[in-house]
């Protein structure tokens, strides 16, 4: 796990070095509550308990849209029938302002899921990931988002999340 966090930190830091001098660079901390999710593995589809995530994003403000990259870790949550599942996600993100402070958000990236004691053993899966949703800016440094996320691959994991994003 430490190796994954180090790689994510290096990628996020290197993005700040490539930003144009005139670009506004923001750092976001995001926490979310994942609602009950579902797994899909060879036709077997157990549900997962709600869980929590914690993430960090580097964002660049350009007219009408925010572009950036982020890293998110989904803490372990129980799976119906036994075991636990967790994940980490490295992604690119865009937030497109519609009107006032309402925006659409899309993420595309790479995720690694891990299921322990699932099918009488452990299962690790690396795959593409995507998320789509909407958000609203509450105050200048605080946003709330609702996202649908899908982590594909052999162990497909799908969930809805309510996220709180703080910019510092």
C-alpha positions in Angstrom: 0.0 0.0 0.0 2.8 2.4 0.8 4.3 1.9 -2.7 0.9 2.8 -4.3 0.6 6.0 -2.2 4.2 7.0 -3.1 3.5 6.5 -6.9 0.3 8.5 -6.6 2.0 11.4 -4.8 4.8 11.6 -7.4 2.3 11.6 -10.3 0.2 14.4 -8.6 3.3 16.4 -7.8 4.7 16.1 -11.3 1.4 17.5 -12.7 1.9 20.7 -10.7 5.3 21.1 -12.4 3.9 20.9 -15.9 1.2 23.6 -15.3 1.5 26.8 -17.3 2.8 29.7 -15.1 -0.5 31.5 -15.6 -2.7 28.6 -14.5 -4.3 28.6 -11.1 -3.4 25.3 -9.3 -5.7 24.1 -6.6 -5.3 21.1 -4.3 -8.5 19.3 -3.2 -9.1 16.9 -0.4 -12.1 14.7 -1.0 -14.0 12.4 1.4 -17.0 10.4 0.4 -19.5 7.9 1.6 -20.1 5.1 -0.9 -23.6 3.8 -0.7 -24.3 0.1 -1.0 -22.4 -1.1 -4.0 -22.4 -4.3 -6.0 -19.7 -6.7 -7.4 -20.0 -8.8 -10.5 -17.8 -11.8 -11.0 -18.7 -14.5 -13.5 -22.5 -13.9 -12.9 -22.2 -13.9 -9.1 -23.4 -10.4 -7.9 -23.1 -9.9 -4.2 -23.8 -6.5 -2.6 -21.3 -4.6 -0.5 -21.9 -2.6 2.6 -21.6 1.2 2.5 -18.0 2.4 2.8 -15.8 5.5 2.9 -13.1 6.9 0.6 -10.4 9.6 1.0 -8.7 11.3 -1.9 -6.4 14.1 -3.1 -6.7 16.0 -6.3 -4.5 18.6 -8.2 -6.8 20.8 -10.3 -6.0 23.5 -12.9 -8.6 26.2 -13.5 -9.2 27.1 -17.1 -12.3 29.0 -18.4 -15.5 27.1 -17.8 -13.8 23.9 -16.8 -11.5 22.5 -14.1 -9.0 19.8 -15.2 -6.8 17.7 -13.1 -5.8 14.4 -11.6 -6.5 12.6 -8.4 -5.9 9.6 -6.2 -8.6 8.0 -4.1 -8.5 5.1 -1.6 -11.7 3.2 -0.8 -11.5 1.7 2.7 -12.5 -2.0 3.1 -16.2 -2.7 3.2 -17.9 -6.0 3.8 -19.3 -8.2 1.1 -22.6 -10.1 1.4 -21.7 -13.7 1.9 -18.3 -12.9 3.6 -15.1 -11.1 2.9 -14.2 -7.5 2.2 -13.4 -5.4 -0.8 -11.3 -2.3 -1.1 -9.8 -0.3 -4.0 -7.6 2.6 -5.0 -8.1 4.8 -8.1 -5.8 7.0 -10.0 -7.8 9.2 -12.4 -8.1 12.3 -14.6 -11.0 14.5 -13.7 -13.0 17.3 -15.4 -15.6 19.6 -13.8 -17.7 21.5 -16.4 -19.6 24.5 -15.0 -23.2 24.6 -16.3 -24.7 27.6 -14.6 -24.2 29.4 -11.3 -22.2 26.9 -9.2 -23.7 23.7 -10.6 -21.4 21.5 -12.6 -21.0 18.1 -14.2 -18.0 15.9 -13.2 -16.4 13.1 -15.1 -13.4 10.9 -14.1 -11.5 8.3 -16.1 -8.6 6.4 -14.8 -7.0 3.2 -13.5 -8.2 1.3 -10.5 -7.0 -1.7 -8.5 -9.6 -3.6 -6.5 -8.9 -6.3 -3.9 -11.3 -8.8 -2.4 -10.2 -10.8 0.6 -11.8 -14.1 1.6 -13.9 -13.9 -1.5 -14.6 -17.3 -3.2 -12.4 -19.0 -0.6 -9.3 -16.9 -1.4 -8.1 -13.4 -2.4 -8.7 -11.7 -5.7 -6.8 -8.7 -7.0 -8.0 -6.9 -10.1 -6.5 -4.0 -12.1 -8.7 -2.2 -14.6 -10.0 1.0 -16.2 -12.4 3.0 -14.1 -14.8 5.8 -14.8 -17.2 8.0 -12.8 -19.9 10.5 -13.8 -22.0 12.8 -11.8 -22.9 16.3 -10.8 -21.9 18.8 -8.1 -22.6 22.2 -6.6 -20.2 24.7 -5.1 -21.6 25.6 -1.6 -19.0 28.2 -0.6 -15.9 29.2 -2.6 -13.7 26.4 -1.1 -16.3 23.7 -0.5 -18.2 21.5 -3.1 -20.6 18.6 -2.8 -20.9 15.9 -5.5 -23.0 12.8 -6.3 -21.1 10.3 -8.4 -21.7 6.9 -10.0 -18.5 4.9 -10.3 -17.6 1.8 -12.2 -14.4 -0.2 -11.7 -14.3 -2.7 -14.6 -12.2 -5.8 -15.1 -12.8 -9.4 -13.8 -14.0 -8.0 -10.5 -16.5 -5.3 -11.5 -17.4 -3.0 -8.7 -20.2 -0.4 -9.0 -21.3 2.2 -6.4 -22.9 5.6 -5.9 -21.0 8.1 -3.7 -21.8 11.4 -2.0 -18.5 13.4 -1.9 -17.4 16.5 0.0 -14.5 18.3 -1.7 -12.5 21.0 0.1 -10.0 23.2 -1.8 -6.9 24.6 -0.1 
